[in-house]
């Protein structure tokens, strides 16, 4: 293939990738606004400003579109979460800030709504619930486990599980049940000290690591 003929092909591929990503962001909003059952491929196509034929060329059905949206959610989440090394040089403080950031992100309203949506569809679409759990909770645990293995205990999977359970789950559970209000503003990292009780998280982390 000549350079001249390859260039238009690359251009079409790039436009196709850009359209696919645009569709995913639109679909994410549609699913969160209407729920899975009421969301339709017609609505997604119309909101994305594309044809149904083009939409189905990228995603053959709503289930696969939903799974792709969850993959996008995971990608965006991990960019915001980062790793404990990014937060502090002191290991205990790094772990505390990482757990605090996880809590901040998980109690952010769009994330709460996504989690509720996956719970609501868990019986009918177990694959989507598993994808969300693996993409968010399991990945976070793996990141923390790797850090703890490097700085504390090589056999640290249960330690990571315990830390996340103690620092994050109580408030997350209250937020999912609407007992506590979700965070409406974009969860900027600079707002972490105001978004979560870092003093309490530091105490829990210190006690857990010491034990």
Rosetta constraint file for C-alpha pairs under 8 A:
AtomPair CA 1 CA 5 HARMONIC 6.39 0.50
AtomPair CA 1 CA 6 HARMONIC 6.33 0.50
AtomPair CA 2 CA 6 HARMONIC 6.12 0.50
AtomPair CA 3 CA 7 HARMONIC 6.15 0.50
AtomPair CA 4 CA 8 HARMONIC 7.27 0.50
AtomPair CA 5 CA 9 HARMONIC 6.75 0.50
AtomPair CA 6 CA 10 HARMONIC 6.21 0.50
AtomPair CA 7 CA 11 HARMONIC 6.16 0.50
AtomPair CA 8 CA 12 HARMONIC 6.15 0.50
AtomPair CA 9 CA 13 HARMONIC 6.20 0.50
AtomPair CA 10 CA 14 HARMONIC 6.08 0.50
AtomPair CA 11 CA 15 HARMONIC 6.18 0.50
AtomPair CA 12 CA 16 HARMONIC 6.03 0.50
AtomPair CA 13 CA 17 HARMONIC 6.18 0.50
AtomPair CA 14 CA 18 HARMONIC 6.14 0.50
AtomPair CA 15 CA 19 HARMONIC 6.08 0.50
AtomPair CA 16 CA 20 HARMONIC 6.14 0.50
AtomPair CA 17 CA 21 HARMONIC 6.25 0.50
AtomPair CA 18 CA 22 HARMONIC 6.13 0.50
AtomPair CA 19 CA 23 HARMONIC 6.08 0.50
AtomPair CA 20 CA 24 HARMONIC 6.34 0.50
AtomPair CA 20 CA 58 HARMONIC 6.55 0.50
AtomPair CA 21 CA 25 HARMONIC 6.47 0.50
AtomPair CA 22 CA 26 HARMONIC 6.33 0.50
AtomPair CA 22 CA 48 HARMONIC 7.01 0.50
AtomPair CA 23 CA 27 HARMONIC 5.93 0.50
AtomPair CA 23 CA 44 HARMONIC 7.29 0.50
AtomPair CA 23 CA 45 HARMONIC 7.69 0.50
AtomPair CA 23 CA 48 HARMONIC 5.72 0.50
AtomPair CA 23 CA 55 HARMONIC 7.69 0.50
AtomPair CA 24 CA 28 HARMONIC 6.00 0.50
AtomPair CA 24 CA 65 HARMONIC 7.61 0.50
AtomPair CA 24 CA 68 HARMONIC 7.20 0.50
AtomPair CA 24 CA 69 HARMONIC 5.64 0.50
AtomPair CA 24 CA 72 HARMONIC 7.32 0.50
AtomPair CA 25 CA 29 HARMONIC 6.58 0.50
AtomPair CA 25 CA 69 HARMONIC 7.53 0.50
AtomPair CA 26 CA 30 HARMONIC 6.34 0.50
AtomPair CA 26 CA 44 HARMONIC 6.57 0.50
AtomPair CA 26 CA 47 HARMONIC 6.71 0.50
AtomPair CA 26 CA 48 HARMONIC 6.02 0.50
AtomPair CA 27 CA 31 HARMONIC 6.05 0.50
AtomPair CA 27 CA 44 HARMONIC 5.63 0.50
AtomPair CA 27 CA 65 HARMONIC 7.76 0.50
AtomPair CA 27 CA 66 HARMONIC 7.86 0.50
AtomPair CA 27 CA 69 HARMONIC 7.02 0.50
AtomPair CA 28 CA 32 HARMONIC 6.26 0.50
AtomPair CA 28 CA 66 HARMONIC 7.99 0.50
AtomPair CA 28 CA 69 HARMONIC 5.85 0.50
AtomPair CA 29 CA 33 HARMONIC 6.03 0.50
AtomPair CA 30 CA 34 HARMONIC 6.00 0.50
AtomPair CA 30 CA 35 HARMONIC 7.59 0.50
AtomPair CA 30 CA 39 HARMONIC 6.28 0.50
AtomPair CA 30 CA 43 HARMONIC 7.76 0.50
AtomPair CA 30 CA 44 HARMONIC 6.80 0.50
AtomPair CA 31 CA 35 HARMONIC 4.89 0.50
AtomPair CA 31 CA 36 HARMONIC 5.53 0.50
AtomPair CA 31 CA 39 HARMONIC 5.79 0.50
AtomPair CA 32 CA 36 HARMONIC 7.98 0.50
AtomPair CA 32 CA 110 HARMONIC 7.52 0.50
AtomPair CA 32 CA 113 HARMONIC 6.45 0.50
AtomPair CA 32 CA 114 HARMONIC 6.56 0.50
AtomPair CA 32 CA 117 HARMONIC 7.50 0.50
AtomPair CA 34 CA 38 HARMONIC 5.61 0.50
AtomPair CA 34 CA 39 HARMONIC 5.71 0.50
AtomPair CA 35 CA 39 HARMONIC 6.10 0.50
AtomPair CA 35 CA 117 HARMONIC 6.57 0.50
AtomPair CA 36 CA 117 HARMONIC 7.27 0.50
AtomPair CA 36 CA 121 HARMONIC 7.64 0.50
AtomPair CA 39 CA 43 HARMONIC 6.98 0.50
AtomPair CA 39 CA 44 HARMONIC 7.77 0.50
AtomPair CA 40 CA 44 HARMONIC 6.44 0.50
AtomPair CA 40 CA 62 HARMONIC 7.49 0.50
AtomPair CA 41 CA 45 HARMONIC 6.06 0.50
AtomPair CA 41 CA 52 HARMONIC 7.27 0.50
AtomPair CA 41 CA 55 HARMONIC 7.78 0.50
AtomPair CA 41 CA 61 HARMONIC 7.95 0.50
AtomPair CA 41 CA 62 HARMONIC 6.61 0.50
AtomPair CA 42 CA 46 HARMONIC 6.14 0.50
AtomPair CA 42 CA 52 HARMONIC 6.61 0.50
AtomPair CA 43 CA 47 HARMONIC 6.01 0.50
AtomPair CA 44 CA 48 HARMONIC 5.93 0.50
AtomPair CA 45 CA 49 HARMONIC 6.08 0.50
AtomPair CA 45 CA 50 HARMONIC 5.25 0.50
AtomPair CA 45 CA 51 HARMONIC 5.78 0.50
AtomPair CA 45 CA 52 HARMONIC 5.61 0.50
AtomPair CA 45 CA 55 HARMONIC 6.23 0.50
AtomPair CA 46 CA 50 HARMONIC 6.29 0.50
AtomPair CA 46 CA 51 HARMONIC 7.30 0.50
AtomPair CA 50 CA 54 HARMONIC 6.53 0.50
AtomPair CA 50 CA 55 HARMONIC 7.00 0.50
AtomPair CA 51 CA 55 HARMONIC 6.27 0.50
AtomPair CA 52 CA 56 HARMONIC 6.05 0.50
AtomPair CA 53 CA 57 HARMONIC 6.14 0.50
AtomPair CA 54 CA 58 HARMONIC 6.68 0.50
AtomPair CA 55 CA 59 HARMONIC 6.11 0.50
AtomPair CA 55 CA 60 HARMONIC 7.89 0.50
AtomPair CA 56 CA 60 HARMONIC 4.74 0.50
AtomPair CA 56 CA 61 HARMONIC 6.83 0.50
AtomPair CA 59 CA 64 HARMONIC 6.12 0.50
AtomPair CA 59 CA 65 HARMONIC 5.53 0.50
AtomPair CA 60 CA 64 HARMONIC 6.79 0.50
AtomPair CA 60 CA 65 HARMONIC 7.69 0.50
AtomPair CA 61 CA 65 HARMONIC 6.38 0.50
AtomPair CA 62 CA 66 HARMONIC 6.06 0.50
AtomPair CA 63 CA 67 HARMONIC 6.32 0.50
AtomPair CA 64 CA 68 HARMONIC 6.17 0.50
AtomPair CA 65 CA 69 HARMONIC 6.19 0.50
AtomPair CA 66 CA 70 HARMONIC 6.33 0.50
AtomPair CA 66 CA 128 HARMONIC 7.54 0.50
AtomPair CA 67 CA 71 HARMONIC 6.37 0.50
AtomPair CA 67 CA 128 HARMONIC 5.93 0.50
AtomPair CA 67 CA 131 HARMONIC 7.34 0.50
AtomPair CA 68 CA 72 HARMONIC 6.35 0.50
AtomPair CA 69 CA 73 HARMONIC 6.21 0.50
AtomPair CA 70 CA 74 HARMONIC 6.20 0.50
AtomPair CA 70 CA 128 HARMONIC 7.63 0.50
AtomPair CA 70 CA 131 HARMONIC 7.09 0.50
AtomPair CA 70 CA 132 HARMONIC 6.25 0.50
AtomPair CA 70 CA 135 HARMONIC 7.98 0.50
AtomPair CA 71 CA 75 HARMONIC 6.31 0.50
AtomPair CA 71 CA 131 HARMONIC 7.79 0.50
AtomPair CA 71 CA 132 HARMONIC 8.00 0.50
AtomPair CA 71 CA 135 HARMONIC 7.30 0.50
AtomPair CA 72 CA 76 HARMONIC 6.23 0.50
AtomPair CA 73 CA 77 HARMONIC 5.98 0.50
AtomPair CA 74 CA 78 HARMONIC 6.13 0.50
AtomPair CA 74 CA 132 HARMONIC 7.64 0.50
AtomPair CA 74 CA 135 HARMONIC 5.39 0.50
AtomPair CA 74 CA 136 HARMONIC 6.13 0.50
AtomPair CA 75 CA 79 HARMONIC 6.45 0.50
AtomPair CA 76 CA 80 HARMONIC 6.63 0.50
AtomPair CA 77 CA 81 HARMONIC 6.12 0.50
AtomPair CA 77 CA 105 HARMONIC 7.74 0.50
AtomPair CA 77 CA 136 HARMONIC 7.60 0.50
AtomPair CA 78 CA 82 HARMONIC 5.87 0.50
AtomPair CA 81 CA 98 HARMONIC 7.54 0.50
AtomPair CA 81 CA 101 HARMONIC 6.54 0.50
AtomPair CA 81 CA 102 HARMONIC 6.53 0.50
AtomPair CA 81 CA 105 HARMONIC 7.64 0.50
AtomPair CA 82 CA 86 HARMONIC 6.64 0.50
AtomPair CA 83 CA 87 HARMONIC 7.47 0.50
AtomPair CA 83 CA 98 HARMONIC 6.91 0.50
AtomPair CA 83 CA 143 HARMONIC 6.64 0.50
AtomPair CA 83 CA 144 HARMONIC 7.62 0.50
AtomPair CA 84 CA 88 HARMONIC 7.12 0.50
AtomPair CA 84 CA 91 HARMONIC 7.94 0.50
AtomPair CA 84 CA 94 HARMONIC 4.97 0.50
AtomPair CA 84 CA 95 HARMONIC 5.73 0.50
AtomPair CA 84 CA 97 HARMONIC 7.35 0.50
AtomPair CA 84 CA 98 HARMONIC 5.26 0.50
AtomPair CA 84 CA 144 HARMONIC 7.22 0.50
AtomPair CA 84 CA 147 HARMONIC 7.00 0.50
AtomPair CA 85 CA 89 HARMONIC 6.70 0.50
AtomPair CA 85 CA 94 HARMONIC 6.38 0.50
AtomPair CA 85 CA 147 HARMONIC 7.96 0.50
AtomPair CA 86 CA 94 HARMONIC 7.68 0.50
AtomPair CA 87 CA 93 HARMONIC 7.90 0.50
AtomPair CA 87 CA 94 HARMONIC 5.28 0.50
AtomPair CA 87 CA 97 HARMONIC 6.35 0.50
AtomPair CA 87 CA 98 HARMONIC 6.91 0.50
AtomPair CA 88 CA 93 HARMONIC 6.16 0.50
AtomPair CA 88 CA 94 HARMONIC 4.64 0.50
AtomPair CA 88 CA 97 HARMONIC 7.86 0.50
AtomPair CA 89 CA 93 HARMONIC 7.67 0.50
AtomPair CA 89 CA 94 HARMONIC 6.63 0.50
AtomPair CA 90 CA 94 HARMONIC 5.99 0.50
AtomPair CA 91 CA 95 HARMONIC 6.14 0.50
AtomPair CA 91 CA 151 HARMONIC 6.86 0.50
AtomPair CA 92 CA 96 HARMONIC 6.24 0.50
AtomPair CA 92 CA 202 HARMONIC 7.97 0.50
AtomPair CA 92 CA 205 HARMONIC 7.04 0.50
AtomPair CA 92 CA 206 HARMONIC 6.86 0.50
AtomPair CA 92 CA 209 HARMONIC 7.88 0.50
AtomPair CA 93 CA 97 HARMONIC 6.10 0.50
AtomPair CA 93 CA 202 HARMONIC 7.24 0.50
AtomPair CA 94 CA 98 HARMONIC 6.02 0.50
AtomPair CA 95 CA 99 HARMONIC 6.12 0.50
AtomPair CA 95 CA 144 HARMONIC 7.69 0.50
AtomPair CA 95 CA 205 HARMONIC 7.27 0.50
AtomPair CA 96 CA 100 HARMONIC 6.09 0.50
AtomPair CA 96 CA 198 HARMONIC 7.42 0.50
AtomPair CA 96 CA 201 HARMONIC 6.01 0.50
AtomPair CA 96 CA 202 HARMONIC 5.36 0.50
AtomPair CA 96 CA 205 HARMONIC 6.01 0.50
AtomPair CA 97 CA 101 HARMONIC 5.98 0.50
AtomPair CA 97 CA 198 HARMONIC 7.48 0.50
AtomPair CA 98 CA 102 HARMONIC 6.18 0.50
AtomPair CA 99 CA 103 HARMONIC 6.26 0.50
AtomPair CA 99 CA 163 HARMONIC 7.83 0.50
AtomPair CA 99 CA 164 HARMONIC 6.58 0.50
AtomPair CA 99 CA 167 HARMONIC 6.60 0.50
AtomPair CA 99 CA 168 HARMONIC 7.02 0.50
AtomPair CA 99 CA 201 HARMONIC 7.60 0.50
AtomPair CA 100 CA 104 HARMONIC 6.14 0.50
AtomPair CA 100 CA 167 HARMONIC 7.52 0.50
AtomPair CA 100 CA 168 HARMONIC 7.63 0.50
AtomPair CA 100 CA 192 HARMONIC 7.23 0.50
AtomPair CA 100 CA 196 HARMONIC 6.41 0.50
AtomPair CA 100 CA 197 HARMONIC 7.87 0.50
AtomPair CA 100 CA 198 HARMONIC 6.53 0.50
AtomPair CA 100 CA 201 HARMONIC 6.88 0.50
AtomPair CA 101 CA 105 HARMONIC 6.14 0.50
AtomPair CA 101 CA 189 HARMONIC 7.38 0.50
AtomPair CA 101 CA 192 HARMONIC 6.64 0.50
AtomPair CA 102 CA 106 HARMONIC 6.07 0.50
AtomPair CA 102 CA 168 HARMONIC 7.38 0.50
AtomPair CA 103 CA 107 HARMONIC 6.14 0.50
AtomPair CA 103 CA 167 HARMONIC 7.69 0.50
AtomPair CA 103 CA 168 HARMONIC 5.25 0.50
AtomPair CA 103 CA 171 HARMONIC 7.95 0.50
AtomPair CA 103 CA 172 HARMONIC 7.14 0.50
AtomPair CA 103 CA 196 HARMONIC 7.38 0.50
AtomPair CA 104 CA 108 HARMONIC 6.42 0.50
AtomPair CA 104 CA 183 HARMONIC 7.93 0.50
AtomPair CA 104 CA 187 HARMONIC 6.70 0.50
AtomPair CA 104 CA 192 HARMONIC 6.87 0.50
AtomPair CA 104 CA 195 HARMONIC 6.23 0.50
AtomPair CA 104 CA 196 HARMONIC 6.47 0.50
AtomPair CA 105 CA 111 HARMONIC 7.10 0.50
AtomPair CA 105 CA 187 HARMONIC 6.38 0.50
AtomPair CA 106 CA 111 HARMONIC 5.73 0.50
AtomPair CA 106 CA 112 HARMONIC 6.36 0.50
AtomPair CA 106 CA 172 HARMONIC 6.83 0.50
AtomPair CA 107 CA 111 HARMONIC 6.71 0.50
AtomPair CA 107 CA 112 HARMONIC 5.85 0.50
AtomPair CA 107 CA 172 HARMONIC 6.10 0.50
AtomPair CA 107 CA 175 HARMONIC 6.59 0.50
AtomPair CA 107 CA 182 HARMONIC 5.34 0.50
AtomPair CA 107 CA 183 HARMONIC 5.86 0.50
AtomPair CA 108 CA 112 HARMONIC 6.11 0.50
AtomPair CA 108 CA 182 HARMONIC 5.65 0.50
AtomPair CA 108 CA 183 HARMONIC 4.50 0.50
AtomPair CA 108 CA 184 HARMONIC 6.19 0.50
AtomPair CA 108 CA 185 HARMONIC 7.48 0.50
AtomPair CA 108 CA 186 HARMONIC 7.45 0.50
AtomPair CA 108 CA 187 HARMONIC 6.72 0.50
AtomPair CA 109 CA 113 HARMONIC 6.12 0.50
AtomPair CA 109 CA 182 HARMONIC 5.04 0.50
AtomPair CA 109 CA 183 HARMONIC 5.41 0.50
AtomPair CA 109 CA 184 HARMONIC 5.44 0.50
AtomPair CA 110 CA 114 HARMONIC 6.14 0.50
AtomPair CA 111 CA 115 HARMONIC 6.13 0.50
AtomPair CA 112 CA 116 HARMONIC 6.16 0.50
AtomPair CA 112 CA 175 HARMONIC 7.51 0.50
AtomPair CA 112 CA 176 HARMONIC 6.28 0.50
AtomPair CA 112 CA 182 HARMONIC 7.13 0.50
AtomPair CA 113 CA 117 HARMONIC 6.04 0.50
AtomPair CA 114 CA 118 HARMONIC 6.30 0.50
AtomPair CA 115 CA 119 HARMONIC 6.23 0.50
AtomPair CA 115 CA 132 HARMONIC 7.74 0.50
AtomPair CA 115 CA 176 HARMONIC 7.95 0.50
AtomPair CA 116 CA 120 HARMONIC 6.07 0.50
AtomPair CA 116 CA 176 HARMONIC 6.85 0.50
AtomPair CA 117 CA 121 HARMONIC 6.33 0.50
AtomPair CA 118 CA 122 HARMONIC 5.79 0.50
AtomPair CA 118 CA 128 HARMONIC 6.64 0.50
AtomPair CA 118 CA 129 HARMONIC 5.15 0.50
AtomPair CA 118 CA 132 HARMONIC 7.17 0.50
AtomPair CA 119 CA 129 HARMONIC 6.63 0.50
AtomPair CA 121 CA 125 HARMONIC 5.46 0.50
AtomPair CA 121 CA 126 HARMONIC 7.30 0.50
AtomPair CA 121 CA 128 HARMONIC 7.82 0.50
AtomPair CA 121 CA 129 HARMONIC 7.26 0.50
AtomPair CA 122 CA 126 HARMONIC 4.75 0.50
AtomPair CA 122 CA 127 HARMONIC 7.82 0.50
AtomPair CA 122 CA 128 HARMONIC 7.12 0.50
AtomPair CA 122 CA 129 HARMONIC 5.24 0.50
AtomPair CA 125 CA 129 HARMONIC 6.77 0.50
AtomPair CA 126 CA 130 HARMONIC 6.13 0.50
AtomPair CA 127 CA 131 HARMONIC 6.06 0.50
AtomPair CA 128 CA 132 HARMONIC 6.18 0.50
AtomPair CA 129 CA 133 HARMONIC 6.17 0.50
AtomPair CA 130 CA 134 HARMONIC 5.95 0.50
AtomPair CA 131 CA 135 HARMONIC 5.83 0.50
AtomPair CA 132 CA 136 HARMONIC 5.96 0.50
AtomPair CA 132 CA 137 HARMONIC 7.79 0.50
AtomPair CA 133 CA 137 HARMONIC 5.21 0.50
AtomPair CA 133 CA 138 HARMONIC 6.19 0.50
AtomPair CA 134 CA 138 HARMONIC 4.61 0.50
AtomPair CA 134 CA 139 HARMONIC 6.08 0.50
AtomPair CA 135 CA 139 HARMONIC 5.62 0.50
AtomPair CA 136 CA 140 HARMONIC 6.10 0.50
AtomPair CA 137 CA 141 HARMONIC 6.23 0.50
AtomPair CA 138 CA 142 HARMONIC 6.15 0.50
AtomPair CA 139 CA 143 HARMONIC 6.23 0.50
AtomPair CA 140 CA 144 HARMONIC 6.27 0.50
AtomPair CA 141 CA 145 HARMONIC 5.88 0.50
AtomPair CA 141 CA 157 HARMONIC 7.64 0.50
AtomPair CA 141 CA 160 HARMONIC 6.07 0.50
AtomPair CA 141 CA 161 HARMONIC 6.51 0.50
AtomPair CA 141 CA 164 HARMONIC 7.60 0.50
AtomPair CA 142 CA 146 HARMONIC 6.14 0.50
AtomPair CA 142 CA 157 HARMONIC 7.72 0.50
AtomPair CA 143 CA 147 HARMONIC 6.45 0.50
AtomPair CA 144 CA 148 HARMONIC 6.11 0.50
AtomPair CA 144 CA 160 HARMONIC 5.93 0.50
AtomPair CA 145 CA 149 HARMONIC 6.02 0.50
AtomPair CA 145 CA 156 HARMONIC 5.58 0.50
AtomPair CA 145 CA 157 HARMONIC 5.28 0.50
AtomPair CA 145 CA 159 HARMONIC 7.59 0.50
AtomPair CA 145 CA 160 HARMONIC 5.37 0.50
AtomPair CA 146 CA 150 HARMONIC 6.37 0.50
AtomPair CA 146 CA 156 HARMONIC 7.85 0.50
AtomPair CA 147 CA 151 HARMONIC 6.30 0.50
AtomPair CA 148 CA 152 HARMONIC 5.09 0.50
AtomPair CA 148 CA 153 HARMONIC 6.15 0.50
AtomPair CA 148 CA 154 HARMONIC 7.24 0.50
AtomPair CA 148 CA 156 HARMONIC 6.04 0.50
AtomPair CA 148 CA 160 HARMONIC 7.38 0.50
AtomPair CA 149 CA 153 HARMONIC 4.95 0.50
AtomPair CA 149 CA 154 HARMONIC 4.06 0.50
AtomPair CA 149 CA 155 HARMONIC 6.46 0.50
AtomPair CA 149 CA 156 HARMONIC 5.60 0.50
AtomPair CA 150 CA 154 HARMONIC 6.75 0.50
AtomPair CA 152 CA 156 HARMONIC 7.74 0.50
AtomPair CA 156 CA 160 HARMONIC 6.17 0.50
AtomPair CA 157 CA 161 HARMONIC 6.29 0.50
AtomPair CA 158 CA 162 HARMONIC 6.10 0.50
AtomPair CA 159 CA 163 HARMONIC 6.16 0.50
AtomPair CA 159 CA 208 HARMONIC 7.86 0.50
AtomPair CA 160 CA 164 HARMONIC 6.21 0.50
AtomPair CA 161 CA 165 HARMONIC 6.06 0.50
AtomPair CA 162 CA 166 HARMONIC 6.11 0.50
AtomPair CA 162 CA 208 HARMONIC 7.92 0.50
AtomPair CA 163 CA 167 HARMONIC 6.01 0.50
AtomPair CA 163 CA 204 HARMONIC 7.70 0.50
AtomPair CA 163 CA 205 HARMONIC 6.61 0.50
AtomPair CA 163 CA 208 HARMONIC 6.88 0.50
AtomPair CA 164 CA 168 HARMONIC 5.45 0.50
AtomPair CA 164 CA 169 HARMONIC 6.94 0.50
AtomPair CA 165 CA 169 HARMONIC 5.07 0.50
AtomPair CA 165 CA 170 HARMONIC 7.58 0.50
AtomPair CA 166 CA 170 HARMONIC 7.13 0.50
AtomPair CA 166 CA 204 HARMONIC 7.16 0.50
AtomPair CA 167 CA 201 HARMONIC 5.79 0.50
AtomPair CA 167 CA 204 HARMONIC 6.82 0.50
AtomPair CA 167 CA 205 HARMONIC 7.81 0.50
AtomPair CA 168 CA 172 HARMONIC 6.10 0.50
AtomPair CA 169 CA 173 HARMONIC 5.77 0.50
AtomPair CA 170 CA 174 HARMONIC 6.41 0.50
AtomPair CA 171 CA 175 HARMONIC 6.13 0.50
AtomPair CA 171 CA 180 HARMONIC 7.63 0.50
AtomPair CA 172 CA 176 HARMONIC 6.12 0.50
AtomPair CA 173 CA 177 HARMONIC 6.29 0.50
AtomPair CA 174 CA 178 HARMONIC 6.23 0.50
AtomPair CA 174 CA 179 HARMONIC 5.06 0.50
AtomPair CA 174 CA 180 HARMONIC 5.45 0.50
AtomPair CA 175 CA 179 HARMONIC 5.77 0.50
AtomPair CA 175 CA 180 HARMONIC 4.66 0.50
AtomPair CA 175 CA 181 HARMONIC 5.92 0.50
AtomPair CA 175 CA 182 HARMONIC 5.92 0.50
AtomPair CA 176 CA 180 HARMONIC 8.00 0.50
AtomPair CA 178 CA 182 HARMONIC 7.75 0.50
AtomPair CA 183 CA 187 HARMONIC 7.74 0.50
AtomPair CA 183 CA 195 HARMONIC 7.95 0.50
AtomPair CA 187 CA 191 HARMONIC 6.86 0.50
AtomPair CA 187 CA 192 HARMONIC 7.66 0.50
AtomPair CA 188 CA 192 HARMONIC 7.10 0.50
AtomPair CA 191 CA 195 HARMONIC 6.08 0.50
AtomPair CA 192 CA 196 HARMONIC 6.22 0.50
AtomPair CA 193 CA 197 HARMONIC 6.96 0.50
AtomPair CA 193 CA 198 HARMONIC 6.27 0.50
AtomPair CA 197 CA 201 HARMONIC 6.43 0.50
AtomPair CA 198 CA 202 HARMONIC 5.95 0.50
AtomPair CA 199 CA 203 HARMONIC 6.33 0.50
AtomPair CA 200 CA 204 HARMONIC 6.29 0.50
AtomPair CA 201 CA 205 HARMONIC 6.04 0.50
AtomPair CA 202 CA 206 HARMONIC 5.96 0.50
AtomPair CA 203 CA 207 HARMONIC 6.10 0.50
AtomPair CA 204 CA 208 HARMONIC 6.03 0.50
AtomPair CA 205 CA 209 HARMONIC 5.99 0.50
AtomPair CA 206 CA 210 HARMONIC 5.99 0.50
AtomPair CA 207 CA 211 HARMONIC 6.12 0.50
